[in-house]
Structure formats: C-alpha cells, structure tokens
Amino acid sequence: MVLPLGPRHCRPPLPALLLAALALMMAGAALLPGTALALPPVGETPYSGRFTMDIAGQPVTGTLYHSPDAERREMTVEGTGQVFILRPAAGEALMILPAAKMAMRIPLPPDPGLAAAEAFARLDPQAEGEETVAGEATTIYRTSGEIEGRFWITDDGVVMRMETDTDRGRYTMELLDLERGAQDPALFELPPGVQVMEGMAPPRQ
C-alpha cells in the first residue's frame, strides 16, 4: 500500500486538507527506523462508518468504506454530493459527481517516498497516551515533519480521530459508528454511465 498524497499535492475540486486526510487513512504498517516502536497496522483492517471533519472551519460529514487496497468517501461539499475513491494500487484517485454523471480521474505520481511505511515513518510518530474514541480504545500518536498533529489509532490500525495544523488552517476528523468487515469491491469501481475527465497529474515536491 502507499500513502499517495500529502497536503501540497492535491488539486481542485477536492480541498487539499481533505485529500491529505484520505491519504493518511490509507497508510500501511510501519516500523520507525532506529527505534523499537512498532506502529499499528494502519489501513489493513476493512471497515465502514460515518465521519465528521472540520477543514479550516468548514464542517464536512459523510460515510466511508475502507478496504486494504482502496477507500470510498461519500459526502456533500458546498451543497453538492460527491464521491471520492482513492485507489493507490491502480495509481489513481476518482472524484465523482453522481448527479451530473461526471468524474475526474487524478493520476497518482510514482515516488519511492510515497510508500506507506516510509511516508508514515517520516512523520516520526511518538505514542503519548491512550484514550477511548467513539467506544474504541486507541493509542494517541503525535507526528512531526510534513504533517504535524495527533492521531488516535486502534490496535488493529483504524484511525478514529485526527488533528493537524497546516498553513491552510486546522483540520480535525473523527470516525463514528465503526463496523469492521469486508467491503463490496464494487464500491471502489467507477459507476457505469459516468463520463470521465482526465485530471492533471499532481505536482512533485
């Protein structure tokens, strides 16, 4: 698995902070180099649930479906229903407008630094306590570097809460009504009858 994009890689129409959050949810298992700290297997557990986010003061709510290879989020942004599908194995992200039957395909750039273990390790995660979030026991990890913040993660790698501060403002996310279990593969495919526009490749750092 890969951590496809950081906050500076996103392009419209999806806000950069939202894409960064989705990417972090896809992070894989990692061992921090030079330390015995074992991180939880983030991204490996399939599940579904509701999410609430605040992006620089703008609230967003929706439903998510997560598998080890892809993730789907359904939400309403500025009054428009949107579906975002992240498919790192296919090297692409899909931004779908169901009402208009249109979608944008955003290619994900090849980059050895985007491997999940390497990317998450670069954040230098440090455990700093435990807390129950939405009924789930979690460990709190503080990160630094490209993404500075805190992440509440279960032992089986589900990110229940995030808090980060960026140059675009403060971002928070919380997962609710978590249900673990395999997800229908069709959720992560482009629906029939949708016209696809090819998006520009995200810029390299």
LOMILUM-859973 format. One line per 8 residues: number of its first residue (from 1); their letters; for each residue x, y, z of N, C-alpha, C. Coordinates in Angstrom, 3 decimals. Layout:
<vodrens>
NUM> A> X/Y/Z/X/Y/Z/X/Y/Z | ...
</vodrens>
This chain:
<vodrens>
1> MVLPLGPR> 0.833/-1.198/0.000/0.000/0.000/0.000/0.861/1.239/0.000 | 0.257/2.376/-0.387/1.025/3.608/-0.442/0.281/4.717/0.280 | 1.028/5.715/0.649/0.441/6.955/1.126/0.510/7.918/-0.047 | -0.575/8.066/-0.833/-0.462/8.677/-2.135/-0.088/10.146/-2.137 | -0.718/10.969/-1.287/-0.553/12.392/-1.431/-0.438/13.072/-0.084 | 0.365/14.116/-0.044/0.439/14.981/1.122/-0.362/16.235/0.868 | -0.435/17.156/1.844/-1.304/18.319/1.705/-0.970/19.202/0.521 | 0.260/19.218/0.047/0.621/20.122/-1.033/0.385/19.512/-2.399
9> HCRPPLPA> -0.069/18.226/-2.481/-0.180/17.563/-3.769/-1.575/17.629/-4.375 | -2.591/18.027/-3.605/-3.963/17.949/-4.104/-4.271/19.086/-5.064 | -5.195/18.811/-5.977/-5.673/19.838/-6.890/-7.180/19.895/-6.762 | -7.844/21.012/-7.155/-9.291/21.099/-7.121/-9.893/19.967/-7.935 | -11.185/19.505/-7.668/-12.109/20.212/-6.812/-12.089/19.806/-5.350 | -11.329/18.855/-4.949/-11.327/18.411/-3.567/-10.346/19.250/-2.771 | -10.739/19.776/-1.588/-9.819/20.583/-0.795/-8.576/19.792/-0.434 | -7.451/20.474/-0.399/-6.178/19.807/-0.154/-6.157/19.087/1.181
17> LLLAALAL> -6.712/19.693/2.203/-6.690/19.061/3.518/-7.518/17.786/3.529 | -8.629/17.773/2.786/-9.449/16.571/2.724/-8.687/15.438/2.073 | -7.998/15.716/0.968/-7.224/14.683/0.302/-6.095/14.183/1.197 | -5.466/15.088/1.936/-4.412/14.669/2.855/-4.959/13.720/3.902 | -6.159/14.011/4.403/-6.763/13.140/5.404/-7.073/11.769/4.830 | -7.641/11.735/3.624/-7.942/10.459/2.995/-6.674/9.652/2.779 | -5.618/10.319/2.381/-4.359/9.619/2.158/-3.813/9.031/3.442 | -3.902/9.768/4.517/-3.391/9.258/5.782/-4.161/8.029/6.242
25> MMAGAALL> -5.452/7.978/5.932/-6.233/6.815/6.314/-5.776/5.555/5.582 | -5.033/5.730/4.472/-4.572/4.597/3.690/-3.173/4.139/4.094 | -2.581/4.785/5.092/-1.203/4.442/5.459/-1.104/2.995/5.901 | 0.005/2.342/5.582/0.202/0.944/5.937/1.008/0.773/7.199 | 1.306/-0.488/7.559/2.086/-0.763/8.750/3.493/-0.226/8.568 | 4.130/0.151/9.687/5.473/0.714/9.595/6.231/0.490/10.889 | 7.571/0.430/10.778/8.461/0.478/11.919/9.321/1.711/11.770 | 9.341/2.536/12.757/10.129/3.746/12.702/11.608/3.401/12.712
33> PGTALALP> 12.388/3.832/11.718/13.804/3.483/11.660/14.546/3.941/12.907 | 15.433/3.072/13.403/16.282/3.436/14.518/15.617/3.337/15.868 | 14.396/2.751/15.928/13.706/2.633/17.204/12.938/1.328/17.241 | 12.598/0.894/18.453/11.858/-0.354/18.611/10.352/-0.123/18.607 | 9.913/1.120/18.396/8.497/1.437/18.406/7.795/0.768/17.238 | 6.842/-0.122/17.523/6.061/-0.785/16.476/4.742/-0.042/16.312 | 4.477/0.425/15.119/3.251/1.153/14.860/2.126/0.187/14.518 | 0.878/0.595/14.761/-0.250/-0.281/14.422/-0.373/-0.428/12.915
41> PVGETPYS> -1.023/-1.512/12.453/-1.147/-1.767/11.005/-2.203/-0.873/10.368 | -1.922/0.417/10.292/-2.891/1.384/9.787/-3.298/1.038/8.356 | -4.607/0.984/8.122/-5.116/0.749/6.780/-5.398/-0.691/6.427 | -4.970/-1.645/7.244/-5.109/-3.053/6.867/-6.467/-3.648/7.234 | -7.194/-3.033/8.159/-8.495/-3.560/8.589/-9.616/-2.991/7.729 | -10.433/-3.820/7.076/-11.582/-3.304/6.314/-12.695/-2.874/7.265 | -13.363/-1.762/6.940/-14.432/-1.280/7.813/-15.278/-0.253/7.067 | -16.384/0.126/7.710/-17.209/1.230/7.237/-17.638/2.052/8.443
49> GRFTMDIA> -18.159/3.236/8.192/-18.598/4.088/9.282/-18.958/5.472/8.775 | -19.352/6.332/9.713/-19.601/7.729/9.397/-18.384/8.548/9.822 | -18.195/9.686/9.201/-17.106/10.556/9.622/-17.585/11.996/9.709 | -16.966/12.736/10.589/-17.170/14.177/10.673/-15.803/14.831/10.549 | -15.731/15.907/9.778/-14.475/16.623/9.607/-14.726/18.117/9.706 | -13.707/18.819/10.124/-13.729/20.275/10.085/-12.457/20.710/9.365 | -12.616/21.372/8.230/-11.488/21.779/7.408/-11.395/23.296/7.443 | -10.491/23.811/8.273/-10.312/25.255/8.414/-11.642/25.944/8.694
57> GQPVTGTL> -12.440/25.349/9.600/-13.711/25.935/9.987/-14.888/25.537/9.131 | -14.679/24.707/8.106/-15.762/24.262/7.243/-16.098/22.804/7.558 | -17.285/22.543/8.134/-17.644/21.169/8.500/-18.016/20.329/7.288 | -17.613/19.062/7.309/-17.958/18.088/6.271/-18.320/16.790/6.970 | -19.428/16.176/6.582/-19.823/14.886/7.136/-20.104/13.929/5.994 | -20.034/12.649/6.292/-20.316/11.675/5.253/-20.128/10.250/5.722 | -20.064/9.343/4.761/-19.925/7.912/5.013/-18.678/7.413/4.307 | -17.966/6.499/4.942/-16.774/5.946/4.304/-16.812/4.429/4.297
65> YHSPDAER> -16.131/3.869/3.299/-15.968/2.427/3.147/-14.486/2.190/2.880 | -13.870/1.377/3.706/-12.418/1.205/3.617/-12.056/-0.261/3.423 | -11.147/-0.506/2.475/-10.544/-1.821/2.309/-9.032/-1.622/2.317 | -8.243/-2.686/2.461/-6.784/-2.503/2.461/-6.239/-1.905/1.170 | -6.983/-2.003/0.052/-6.485/-1.541/-1.237/-7.137/-0.261/-1.740 | -8.205/0.189/-1.102/-8.914/1.355/-1.621/-9.805/1.933/-0.525 | -10.275/3.155/-0.783/-11.206/3.773/0.150/-12.195/4.635/-0.612 | -13.449/4.626/-0.152/-14.520/5.415/-0.756/-15.128/6.313/0.317
73> REMTVEGT> -15.302/7.586/-0.015/-15.974/8.518/0.882/-17.095/9.212/0.125 | -18.276/9.218/0.740/-19.436/9.886/0.177/-19.752/11.074/1.073 | -19.877/12.271/0.466/-20.051/13.482/1.265/-20.765/14.542/0.448 | -21.164/15.601/1.115/-21.728/16.777/0.453/-20.801/17.944/0.715 | -20.297/18.550/-0.354/-19.379/19.679/-0.251/-20.014/20.870/-0.949 | -20.237/21.952/-0.203/-20.855/23.159/-0.736/-22.164/22.846/-1.456 | -22.959/21.939/-0.849/-24.277/21.610/-1.378/-24.300/20.595/-2.496 | -23.133/20.091/-2.877/-23.064/19.118/-3.981/-22.615/17.760/-3.473
81> GQVFILRP> -23.381/16.719/-3.802/-22.988/15.369/-3.438/-21.762/14.930/-4.210 | -20.784/14.400/-3.512/-19.543/13.967/-4.141/-19.135/12.603/-3.599 | -18.470/11.838/-4.446/-17.887/10.558/-4.046/-16.406/10.610/-4.397 | -15.582/10.281/-3.443/-14.143/10.262/-3.661/-13.647/8.841/-3.464 | -12.971/8.290/-4.473/-12.423/6.941/-4.383/-10.911/7.024/-4.554 | -10.196/6.558/-3.567/-8.743/6.532/-3.615/-8.297/5.110/-3.911 | -7.553/4.917/-5.028/-7.117/3.583/-5.455/-5.606/3.612/-5.718 | -4.807/3.549/-4.670/-3.353/3.637/-4.857/-2.774/2.504/-5.683
89> AAGEALMI> -3.355/1.299/-5.584/-2.832/0.175/-6.360/-2.969/0.423/-7.861 | -4.022/1.156/-8.247/-4.247/1.495/-9.653/-3.564/2.806/-10.033 | -2.938/3.473/-9.071/-2.259/4.731/-9.349/-3.192/5.868/-9.690 | -4.375/5.911/-9.049/-5.322/6.959/-9.382/-6.282/7.247/-8.238 | -6.868/8.427/-8.309/-7.971/8.814/-7.441/-9.128/9.243/-8.343 | -10.357/8.990/-7.908/-11.541/9.343/-8.685/-12.417/10.284/-7.872 | -12.739/11.431/-8.450/-13.666/12.379/-7.852/-14.933/12.362/-8.676 | -16.042/11.881/-8.102/-17.265/11.620/-8.853/-18.377/12.564/-8.409
97> LPAAKMAM> -19.084/13.146/-9.386/-20.284/13.944/-9.132/-21.471/13.125/-9.634 | -22.115/12.343/-8.758/-23.161/11.410/-9.208/-24.320/12.088/-9.933 | -24.774/13.258/-9.451/-25.923/13.908/-10.070/-25.635/14.323/-11.505 | -24.393/14.714/-11.778/-24.012/15.142/-13.124/-23.480/13.986/-13.964 | -23.323/12.818/-13.376/-22.749/11.645/-14.036/-21.391/11.974/-14.666 | -20.592/12.681/-13.882/-19.268/13.062/-14.329/-18.249/12.711/-13.245 | -17.009/12.512/-13.668/-15.944/12.181/-12.737/-14.625/12.725/-13.251 | -13.717/12.967/-12.343/-12.356/13.349/-12.709/-11.410/12.291/-12.188
105> RIPLPPDP> -10.542/11.828/-13.091/-9.528/10.856/-12.718/-8.213/11.605/-12.480 | -7.647/11.455/-11.269/-6.413/12.138/-10.910/-5.317/11.093/-10.773 | -4.329/11.101/-11.660/-3.245/10.118/-11.541/-2.385/10.395/-10.313 | -1.937/9.332/-9.676/-1.044/9.452/-8.537/0.378/9.237/-9.023 | 1.299/10.128/-8.697/2.646/10.046/-9.249/3.466/8.932/-8.634 | 4.296/8.243/-9.421/5.218/7.259/-8.844/6.290/7.985/-8.051 | 6.535/7.529/-6.840/7.510/8.190/-5.976/7.881/7.220/-4.871 | 9.137/6.815/-4.784/9.514/5.868/-3.730/9.244/6.408/-2.344
113> GLAAAEAF> 9.172/7.724/-2.211/8.895/8.316/-0.909/7.446/8.234/-0.507 | 6.569/7.748/-1.416/5.150/7.651/-1.099/4.766/6.281/-0.555 | 5.728/5.355/-0.447/5.421/4.068/0.167/4.942/4.315/1.591 | 3.904/3.587/2.015/3.264/3.884/3.297/4.227/3.832/4.461 | 5.043/2.778/4.527/5.954/2.641/5.653/6.932/3.809/5.707 | 7.477/4.176/4.553/8.433/5.279/4.513/7.759/6.604/4.843 | 6.578/6.824/4.273/5.896/8.090/4.477/5.472/8.267/5.932 | 4.892/7.225/6.514/4.439/7.342/7.899/5.631/7.457/8.841
121> ARLDPQAE> 6.717/6.743/8.523/7.914/6.837/9.359/8.503/8.240/9.330 | 8.393/8.919/8.181/8.915/10.279/8.081/8.189/11.234/9.014 | 6.983/10.855/9.430/6.230/11.699/10.352/6.710/11.544/11.791 | 7.642/10.639/12.031/8.218/10.418/13.362/7.134/10.253/14.427 | 6.213/9.282/14.270/5.113/9.134/15.233/5.605/8.666/16.594 | 5.136/9.337/17.629/5.506/9.009/19.001/4.242/8.802/19.830 | 4.134/7.644/20.478/2.966/7.367/21.329/3.016/8.270/22.550 | 1.873/8.878/22.901/1.852/9.776/24.048/0.664/9.546/24.975
129> GEETVAGE> -0.025/8.419/24.821/-1.121/8.134/25.737/-2.184/7.273/25.093 | -3.246/7.031/25.855/-4.369/6.231/25.374/-5.672/6.960/25.658 | -6.689/6.706/24.821/-7.979/7.357/25.001/-9.048/6.565/24.254 | -10.253/6.556/24.766/-11.372/5.907/24.091/-12.085/6.922/23.206 | -12.253/6.579/21.916/-12.906/7.457/20.947/-14.069/6.703/20.319 | -15.281/7.227/20.462/-16.475/6.600/19.889/-16.568/5.122/20.282 | -16.208/4.834/21.535/-16.309/3.480/22.051/-15.141/2.575/21.723 | -14.109/3.088/21.043/-12.962/2.284/20.639/-11.715/2.723/21.416
137> ATTIYRTS> -10.994/1.751/21.973/-9.742/2.040/22.663/-8.673/2.399/21.636 | -7.974/3.508/21.850/-6.954/3.957/20.900/-5.682/4.370/21.620 | -4.596/4.370/20.843/-3.340/4.974/21.276/-3.184/6.285/20.525 | -2.737/7.320/21.225/-2.551/8.631/20.612/-1.105/8.753/20.140 | -0.923/9.090/18.859/0.405/9.294/18.288/0.556/10.754/17.868 | 1.638/11.374/18.288/1.964/12.724/17.829/2.973/12.616/16.691 | 2.732/13.352/15.602/3.603/13.301/14.441/4.242/14.665/14.204 | 5.323/14.664/13.437/6.010/15.907/13.099/6.535/15.786/11.673
145> GEIEGRFW> 7.117/16.874/11.162/7.614/16.849/9.792/6.601/17.400/8.822 | 6.350/16.675/7.722/5.438/17.158/6.679/4.031/17.370/7.209 | 3.570/16.492/8.101/2.236/16.609/8.694/2.391/16.571/10.208 | 2.169/17.694/10.871/2.285/17.781/12.312/0.894/17.687/12.925 | 0.729/16.767/13.871/-0.572/16.629/14.505/-0.626/15.432/15.412 | -1.851/15.001/15.717/-2.068/13.841/16.579/-3.085/12.926/15.916 | -2.885/11.610/16.118/-3.728/10.582/15.518/-4.108/9.563/16.582 | -5.399/9.277/16.697/-5.913/8.293/17.648/-6.168/7.005/16.859
153> ITDDGVVM> -5.420/5.947/17.127/-5.434/4.746/16.290/-5.674/3.503/17.144 | -6.558/2.624/16.683/-6.831/1.382/17.396/-5.684/0.401/17.190 | -5.675/-0.670/17.983/-4.608/-1.670/17.854/-4.622/-2.356/16.501 | -5.801/-2.430/15.844/-5.852/-3.055/14.520/-5.759/-2.027/13.393 | -5.327/-0.797/13.714/-4.959/0.162/12.690/-6.044/1.051/12.142 | -7.171/1.206/12.842/-8.221/2.114/12.392/-7.978/3.499/13.000 | -7.880/4.505/12.156/-7.692/5.877/12.626/-9.052/6.428/13.031 | -9.253/6.623/14.334/-10.533/7.078/14.850/-10.636/8.598/14.915
161> RMETDTDR> -9.501/9.268/15.039/-9.513/10.735/15.124/-8.178/11.271/14.625 | -8.216/12.456/13.999/-7.011/13.172/13.588/-7.149/14.636/13.971 | -6.041/15.251/14.284/-5.977/16.701/14.473/-4.662/17.181/13.884 | -4.705/18.072/12.903/-3.484/18.608/12.311/-3.634/20.107/12.105 | -2.511/20.804/12.146/-2.453/22.233/11.835/-1.582/22.412/10.608 | -2.102/23.127/9.607/-1.366/23.354/8.369/-1.418/24.834/8.032 | -0.742/25.200/6.948/-0.772/26.597/6.518/-2.142/27.004/5.994 | -3.026/26.033/5.781/-4.397/26.320/5.349/-5.370/26.387/6.522
169> GRYTMELL> -4.917/26.066/7.713/-5.781/26.105/8.884/-5.792/24.777/9.610 | -6.652/24.674/10.614/-6.733/23.475/11.435/-7.687/22.469/10.797 | -7.303/21.202/10.866/-8.106/20.116/10.323/-8.348/19.070/11.413 | -9.610/18.652/11.572/-9.933/17.582/12.513/-10.847/16.575/11.832 | -10.773/15.317/12.250/-11.623/14.258/11.730/-11.922/13.280/12.846 | -13.158/12.783/12.885/-13.498/11.723/13.833/-14.384/10.695/13.136 | -14.119/9.426/13.421/-14.879/8.317/12.852/-15.934/7.866/13.850 | -17.150/7.615/13.352/-18.272/7.215/14.200/-18.916/5.945/13.647
177> DLERGAQD> -19.604/5.218/14.520/-20.375/4.030/14.119/-19.503/3.053/13.328 | -18.323/2.775/13.835/-17.384/1.870/13.165/-17.947/0.458/13.080 | -17.896/-0.126/11.885/-18.280/-1.517/11.669/-17.174/-2.200/10.871 | -16.483/-3.131/11.500/-15.415/-3.865/10.824/-16.011/-4.964/9.949 | -15.367/-5.224/8.831/-15.836/-6.279/7.943/-15.484/-5.990/6.498 | -15.468/-7.044/5.672/-15.113/-6.908/4.267/-16.108/-6.004/3.542 | -15.606/-5.221/2.580/-16.434/-4.300/1.804/-16.623/-4.821/0.381 | -17.767/-4.502/-0.219/-18.073/-4.911/-1.585/-17.068/-4.258/-2.545
185> PALFELPP> -16.324/-5.029/-3.342/-15.354/-4.446/-4.272/-15.974/-3.444/-5.245 | -17.275/-3.583/-5.540/-17.930/-2.671/-6.475/-17.957/-1.239/-5.954 | -17.843/-1.065/-4.646/-17.839/0.278/-4.071/-16.660/1.107/-4.566 | -15.591/0.450/-4.970/-14.360/1.142/-5.326/-14.140/1.214/-6.840 | -15.209/0.930/-7.600/-15.150/0.998/-9.055/-15.951/2.196/-9.560 | -15.609/2.676/-10.747/-16.338/3.772/-11.374/-17.727/3.283/-11.783 | -18.788/3.971/-11.396/-20.138/3.534/-11.777/-20.342/3.595/-13.291 | -21.171/2.719/-13.845/-21.442/2.758/-15.290/-22.170/4.039/-15.670
193> GVQVMEGM> -21.909/4.516/-16.880/-22.594/5.698/-17.379/-21.999/7.018/-16.941 | -20.890/6.980/-16.231/-20.251/8.207/-15.771/-19.166/8.633/-16.757 | -19.223/9.887/-17.206/-18.224/10.425/-18.121/-16.989/10.840/-17.332 | -15.810/10.392/-17.761/-14.580/10.638/-17.026/-13.742/11.697/-17.728 | -13.313/12.689/-16.949/-12.356/13.677/-17.433/-11.009/13.354/-16.799 | -9.966/13.453/-17.587/-8.642/13.180/-17.070/-8.094/14.432/-16.389 | -7.756/14.285/-15.105/-7.204/15.404/-14.364/-5.712/15.527/-14.586 | -5.173/16.667/-14.205/-3.737/16.877/-14.308/-3.020/16.114/-13.226
201> APPRQ> -1.839/15.607/-13.529/-1.061/14.875/-12.552/-0.652/15.802/-11.425 | -0.744/15.326/-10.166/-0.319/16.155/-9.049/1.156/16.511/-9.183 | 1.534/17.740/-8.826/2.932/18.143/-8.977/3.815/17.440/-7.987 | 5.062/17.212/-8.391/6.057/16.640/-7.479/6.573/17.735/-6.576 | 7.030/17.334/-5.373/7.614/18.307/-4.461/8.950/18.770/-4.998
</vodrens>
